[in-house]
Amino acid sequence: MRAVVQRIERARVGVDGGTVSEIGKGVLVFLGIEKGDAEKDAEYLFQKIVHLRLFDDAEGKMNLSLEDIKGEMMVISQFTLLADCRKGRRPSFIAAEDPAPARLLYEYFIRIGRDRLGLIGSGQFQAMMKIDSVNDGPVTLILDSRRV
């Protein structure tokens, strides 16, 4: 499971001209689910994201976690994170999980997040989305549950 995590001031996701979800200060997580991923991958990434010290303390040092600042999280499913671009010009998505099991893991990730943090914003699985965000920093990290 791969995640691109961005520290943000705010984020909003829209589908078909309407707003699906929006959050304030926190993290925007683009989540790619790979064939063979399981609930343990979702749990690992969620815990890692929540506890990473991405936010500034009173001295301006990145010493505070999402949990520390009581920040919010937006989760967007993005199978393109599993693209293999090594050959030719067309990305291969063969490593991306099939939609049905990917949806289950995406929803599981959101569910454990809601249990832990409360309200979590999310996109709409398999929809064309418009994501507006204001990056803070910018701070952007790439995490992979298979590269621990």
Secondary structure as GFF3:
##gff-version 3
##sequence-region A 1 148
A	DSSP	beta_strand	2	15	.	.	.	ID=ss1
A	DSSP	beta_strand	18	23	.	.	.	ID=ss2
A	DSSP	beta_strand	26	32	.	.	.	ID=ss3
A	DSSP	alpha_helix	39	51	.	.	.	ID=ss4
A	DSSP	beta_strand	53	56	.	.	.	ID=ss5
A	DSSP	beta_strand	62	65	.	.	.	ID=ss6
A	DSSP	alpha_helix	66	69	.	.	.	ID=ss7
A	DSSP	beta_strand	72	77	.	.	.	ID=ss8
A	DSSP	three_ten_helix	79	82	.	.	.	ID=ss9
A	DSSP	alpha_helix	99	117	.	.	.	ID=ss10
A	DSSP	beta_strand	121	122	.	.	.	ID=ss11
A	DSSP	beta_strand	130	144	.	.	.	ID=ss12
###
